[in-house]
Amino acid sequence: MNHFRSSIQVFLVFLKLGFTAFGGPVAHIAFFREEFVVRKRWITESDYSEIVALCQFLPGPASSQVGLTIGLSRAGYLGSLAAWLGFTMPSAILLLILALGYSNYGDVISLGLLTGLKIVTVAVVAQAVWGMAKSICIDNTRITIMLLSAVGLLLFQSVYIPLAMIALAGLLGVWLFKPTLDMTESRLAFAISSFSGALWFLVFTLFLFGLPIIQLFVDQPILDVVSAFFRSGSLVFGGGHVVLPLLEAEMVKTGWVTKDAFLAGYGATQAVPGPLFTFSAFLGAVLTGPISGVFGALLALFSIFLPSFLLVYSVLPFWKSVRVRPRIRAALAGINASVVGILFAALYQPVFVGGVSATNDFIGVIIAFGALMYWKLPPWLVVIAGGTIGAVLL
């Protein structure tokens, strides 16, 4: 019963974030820190940094996995489901409505609204990265690792570069931070046994490799949709934007979704809060063939997020014992700094590049940044104002 009450609390907090967390995974991670480390104190700064670093290692949407982990530590399995549902539901419902509108009336999002939201997003993400950098990169060594990670990610455009940068930073951490190792005791608790963790990983493996084999012998549209979206959610490192090439290959090149619908859906996803993986709800709703509409959206949404649940449940039972090892702790010091660098690079590409194309756009960014940093206006208010101004003036 306690877990049920706690899960309701988790759901309501994440529902608020689901309505207000604009800016993609970079901003989400900072929003979570502000909510759960600074304001509610559900989790310590050290534990939160480790969760973020761990989820950056896992394929899938890092910010959603961070949310799952926080919910799991607060209220068990039910809490992880409540966290995901609260954070995902607002954007998923909005994208489903927009997809149904697109199917019947064409593109229903004005260019001005989208432009205004993109401009404000630059400021929101900039504030988020600044806050994380101040708390994590506390000395010149960490700052150097952060900057090198950002530069490396910008110079070498590959989906594997973030993982390579994190691994390299971990090695540097073992070498550089061992003498000043902070053995802070973790306050996190996860009600998952090692045996259960191994079973969850077995389920993940069976889905990933078993579904394509079954498809060779069974012609079932539901199976095809589940397999395509599960595979997309399983093979992505680096967050929501990186899933686009995989989804385009699975949806557009196969003829399941038209190119125009795909681009319209991606634009709509930029205009709503919450995780970028909810793009799957739009795609599921506009699928050509026997599956589409509300059922297609729910099927696609469930399938693309299922790997995140399975991987988080698989890894966390072993994390508690692994994290206390001195070399792991030292590696985490370097990894945390590298994660900030990766977020710093994401601030430029795709956030700044996608949101600022003219002088007036940058003026909007400056005003929004000032409103967040110095006037202390809440992000949701700045986002709404930016979108409204864009819709009226642009």
C-alpha positions in Angstrom: 0.0 0.0 0.0 2.9 2.3 0.7 4.3 1.7 -2.7 0.9 2.5 -4.2 0.7 5.8 -2.4 4.3 6.6 -3.3 3.7 5.7 -7.0 0.7 8.2 -7.1 3.1 10.9 -5.8 5.7 9.9 -8.4 3.1 10.0 -11.1 1.9 13.5 -10.2 5.5 14.9 -10.1 6.4 13.4 -13.4 3.1 14.4 -14.9 4.0 18.1 -14.1 7.4 17.5 -15.8 5.7 15.8 -18.7 3.7 19.0 -19.4 6.6 21.5 -18.8 9.9 19.7 -19.7 10.7 21.2 -23.1 14.1 21.1 -24.7 14.9 17.4 -25.3 17.0 15.0 -23.2 19.6 17.6 -22.3 17.1 19.9 -20.6 15.2 16.9 -19.1 18.2 15.7 -17.2 18.6 19.2 -15.7 14.9 19.5 -14.9 15.0 16.2 -13.1 18.0 17.4 -11.1 16.3 20.6 -10.1 13.1 18.7 -9.1 14.5 15.6 -7.3 17.9 16.7 -6.1 17.4 20.4 -5.3 13.7 20.8 -4.5 12.4 17.5 -3.2 15.7 15.9 -2.1 14.5 12.5 -3.1 18.0 11.7 -4.3 21.5 13.0 -3.6 23.7 14.9 -6.1 26.2 12.1 -6.1 23.6 9.4 -6.7 21.9 11.5 -9.4 25.2 12.0 -11.3 25.8 8.3 -11.2 22.3 7.4 -12.5 22.8 9.9 -15.4 26.2 8.4 -16.2 24.9 4.9 -16.1 21.9 5.7 -18.3 24.2 7.3 -20.9 25.9 3.9 -21.2 22.6 2.2 -21.9 20.9 2.3 -25.3 17.6 4.1 -25.5 16.3 7.5 -24.2 18.6 8.5 -21.4 16.3 11.0 -19.7 13.4 8.5 -19.6 15.7 5.9 -18.2 16.8 8.3 -15.5 13.1 8.9 -14.7 12.4 5.2 -14.6 15.3 4.7 -12.1 14.1 7.5 -9.8 10.6 6.1 -9.9 11.9 2.6 -9.2 13.9 3.7 -6.2 10.9 5.6 -4.8 8.1 3.0 -5.3 9.4 -0.1 -6.9 8.2 -1.5 -10.2 4.9 0.5 -9.9 6.9 3.7 -9.3 9.0 3.2 -12.5 5.8 2.7 -14.5 4.2 5.7 -12.8 7.3 7.9 -13.6 7.2 6.8 -17.3 3.5 7.2 -17.6 3.5 10.7 -16.1 6.4 11.9 -18.1 5.4 10.4 -21.4 1.6 10.7 -21.4 1.2 14.4 -22.1 3.4 14.5 -25.2 2.1 11.1 -26.5 -1.5 12.3 -26.3 -0.7 15.6 -28.0 1.2 13.8 -30.8 -1.6 11.3 -31.2 -4.1 14.2 -31.6 -1.8 16.0 -34.0 -1.3 12.8 -36.0 -5.0 12.3 -36.3 -5.4 15.9 -37.4 -2.6 15.5 -39.9 -4.2 12.4 -41.4 -7.5 14.3 -41.9 -6.4 18.0 -42.5 -2.7 18.1 -43.2 0.0 19.8 -41.1 -1.7 21.5 -38.1 1.3 23.1 -36.5 2.1 26.7 -37.5 5.7 27.5 -38.5 5.7 30.5 -36.2 4.8 28.4 -33.1 7.5 25.9 -34.0 10.1 28.6 -34.5 9.3 30.3 -31.2 9.5 27.1 -29.3 12.9 26.2 -30.8 14.3 29.6 -29.9 13.2 29.3 -26.3 14.5 25.7 -26.2 18.0 27.0 -26.8 17.8 29.2 -23.7 16.3 26.4 -21.6 19.0 23.9 -22.6 21.8 26.5 -22.1 20.5 27.1 -18.5 20.3 23.4 -17.9 23.9 22.7 -19.1 25.2 25.6 -17.0 23.6 24.3 -13.9 25.0 20.8 -14.3 28.5 22.1 -15.2 28.6 24.1 -12.0 27.7 21.1 -9.8 29.8 18.4 -11.5 32.8 20.1 -13.1 34.3 21.4 -9.9 38.0 21.5 -10.8 40.2 22.0 -13.8 40.7 18.3 -14.5 36.9 17.7 -14.8 36.5 20.9 -16.8 39.2 19.7 -19.2 37.5 16.3 -19.6 34.2 18.1 -20.2 35.7 20.4 -22.9 37.5 17.6 -24.7 34.3 15.5 -24.8 32.4 18.4 -26.3 35.0 19.1 -28.9 35.4 15.4 -29.8 31.6 15.0 -30.2 31.4 18.1 -32.5 34.4 17.1 -34.6 33.5 13.4 -35.2 29.9 13.0 -36.2 29.0 9.4 -35.4 26.4 7.7 -33.2 29.2 5.8 -31.5 31.3 8.8 -30.5 29.4 9.6 -27.3 29.9 6.1 -26.0 33.6 6.3 -27.0 34.0 9.6 -25.2 32.4 8.3 -22.1 34.6 5.1 -22.1 37.7 7.3 -22.6 36.7 9.6 -19.8 36.2 6.6 -17.5 39.7 5.5 -18.2 41.0 9.0 -17.5 39.0 9.0 -14.3 40.7 5.8 -13.0 44.1 7.3 -13.7 43.4 10.9 -12.5 40.9 10.8 -9.6 42.0 7.8 -7.5 44.0 9.8 -5.0 41.0 12.0 -4.1 38.3 9.4 -4.3 35.0 10.3 -2.6 33.4 7.1 -1.2 30.0 8.7 -0.6 27.5 6.0 0.4 24.6 5.6 -1.9 21.1 6.1 -0.5 19.4 4.4 -3.4 17.5 1.1 -2.9 16.1 -1.0 -5.7 13.7 -3.9 -4.9 15.2 -6.1 -7.7 17.3 -9.2 -7.0 20.3 -10.3 -9.1 18.3 -13.3 -10.3 15.4 -11.0 -11.5 17.9 -8.8 -13.2 19.3 -11.7 -15.2 15.8 -12.7 -16.1 14.9 -9.2 -17.4 18.1 -9.3 -19.5 17.1 -12.7 -20.9 13.7 -11.2 -21.9 15.4 -8.3 -23.6 17.6 -10.6 -25.6 14.7 -12.8 -26.6 12.8 -9.8 -27.9 15.7 -8.3 -29.7 16.9 -11.4 -31.5 13.8 -13.6 -31.4 11.3 -11.3 -33.0 13.1 -11.0 -36.4 13.4 -14.8 -36.4 9.7 -15.3 -35.8 8.9 -12.8 -38.5 10.5 -15.1 -41.0 7.8 -17.7 -40.3 4.8 -15.6 -39.2 3.1 -12.9 -41.3 1.5 -10.7 -38.7 1.4 -6.9 -38.9 1.3 -6.5 -35.1 4.5 -8.5 -34.8 6.1 -6.4 -37.6 5.3 -3.1 -35.8 6.5 -4.3 -32.4 9.7 -5.7 -33.9 10.5 -2.5 -35.8 10.0 -0.1 -32.9 11.6 -2.4 -30.3 14.7 -2.6 -32.5 14.8 1.2 -32.8 14.6 1.6 -29.0 17.3 -1.0 -28.4 20.0 0.1 -30.7 20.2 3.9 -30.1 23.0 5.5 -28.1 22.9 9.2 -27.5 19.2 10.1 -27.0 16.1 10.9 -29.0 17.6 12.7 -32.0 19.9 9.8 -32.9 16.8 7.5 -33.3 15.7 9.5 -36.4 17.9 7.6 -38.9 16.7 4.3 -37.5 13.1 5.2 -37.5 13.4 6.7 -41.1 14.9 3.4 -42.3 12.2 1.4 -40.5 9.2 3.6 -41.5 9.9 5.7 -44.6 12.1 3.4 -46.6 9.8 0.5 -46.1 6.8 2.6 -47.2 5.0 2.3 -43.8 5.0 6.1 -43.4 5.3 8.8 -46.1 8.3 11.2 -46.1 6.0 14.2 -45.7 4.2 12.6 -42.7 7.6 11.7 -41.1 8.9 15.3 -41.4 5.6 16.7 -40.1 5.7 14.4 -37.1 9.3 15.3 -36.3 8.4 19.0 -36.4 5.4 18.3 -34.1 7.7 16.4 -31.7 9.9 19.5 -31.4 6.8 21.5 -30.4 5.7 19.3 -27.4 7.3 18.7 -24.1 8.5 15.3 -22.8 10.7 12.6 -24.3 11.5 12.7 -28.1 10.8 9.0 -28.3 7.1 9.9 -28.2 7.6 10.6 -31.9 6.7 6.9 -32.1 3.1 7.7 -31.1 2.8 10.0 -34.2 4.3 7.4 -36.5 2.2 4.6 -35.2 -0.9 6.7 -35.7 -0.1 7.5 -39.4 1.1 4.0 -40.4 -0.2 2.8 -43.8 -1.7 -0.6 -43.7 -4.0 -2.5 -41.3 -2.5 -0.9 -38.1 -2.8 2.8 -37.5 -4.7 5.4 -35.4 -5.0 5.0 -31.7 -4.0 1.4 -31.6 -1.0 1.9 -33.8 0.2 4.8 -31.6 -0.1 2.8 -28.4 1.6 -0.2 -30.0 4.5 1.8 -31.3 4.9 3.8 -28.0 4.9 0.6 -25.9 7.4 -1.2 -28.2 10.0 1.6 -28.4 10.1 2.2 -24.7 10.0 -1.5 -23.6 13.8 -1.9 -24.1 14.4 0.9 -21.6 12.4 -0.9 -18.9 14.1 -4.2 -19.5 17.6 -2.7 -19.6 17.1 -0.6 -16.4 15.7 -3.6 -14.6 18.6 -5.7 -15.8 21.5 -3.4 -14.8 20.4 -1.8 -11.5 20.5 -5.0 -9.3 24.3 -5.2 -10.0 25.0 -1.5 -9.9 24.8 -1.3 -6.1 27.7 -3.7 -5.5 29.7 -2.5 -8.5 29.6 1.2 -7.7 31.4 1.0 -4.4 34.6 -0.3 -6.0 37.3 2.4 -5.9 38.2 2.1 -9.6 34.5 2.3 -10.6 34.0 5.4 -8.4 37.1 7.0 -10.0 35.9 6.2 -13.4 32.5 7.8 -12.6 34.2 11.1 -11.7 35.6 11.2 -15.3 32.4 9.9 -16.9 30.2 12.5 -15.1 32.4 15.3 -16.5 32.2 13.7 -20.0 28.4 13.6 -19.8 28.3 17.3 -19.2 30.6 17.8 -22.2 28.2 15.7 -24.4 25.3 17.8 -23.2 27.4 20.9 -24.0 28.0 19.7 -27.5 24.2 18.9 -27.9 23.5 22.5 -26.9 25.2 23.5 -30.2 24.1 20.6 -32.4 21.2 20.0 -32.8 19.6 22.6 -30.4 21.3 25.9 -31.3 21.8 25.0 -35.0 18.1 23.9 -35.3 16.7 26.9 -33.4 18.8 29.9 -34.4 19.0 30.9 -38.1 18.9 34.8 -37.9 19.9 37.7 -35.7 16.3 38.1 -34.4 16.3 34.4 -33.3 19.4 35.0 -31.2 17.9 38.1 -29.7 15.0 35.9 -28.6 17.5 33.4 -27.1 19.2 36.2 -25.1 15.9 37.5 -23.7 14.7 34.0 -22.8 18.0 33.2 -21.2 17.9 36.4 -19.1 14.3 35.6 -18.1 15.4 32.1 -16.8 18.7 33.0 -15.2 18.3 36.5 -13.8 14.5 37.2 -13.7 14.0 33.7 -12.3 10.9 33.0 -14.3 9.8 29.3 -14.4 10.8 27.5 -17.6 7.2 26.5 -18.4 6.2 30.2 -18.5 9.1 31.2 -20.7 8.3 28.3 -23.1 4.6 29.3 -23.3 5.5 32.9 -23.9 8.0 32.0 -26.6 5.6 29.8 -28.4 2.8 32.4 -28.2 5.1 35.2 -29.5 6.3 33.0 -32.3 2.8 32.1 -33.4 1.7 35.7 -33.4 4.7 37.5 -34.9 6.5 34.9 -37.1 
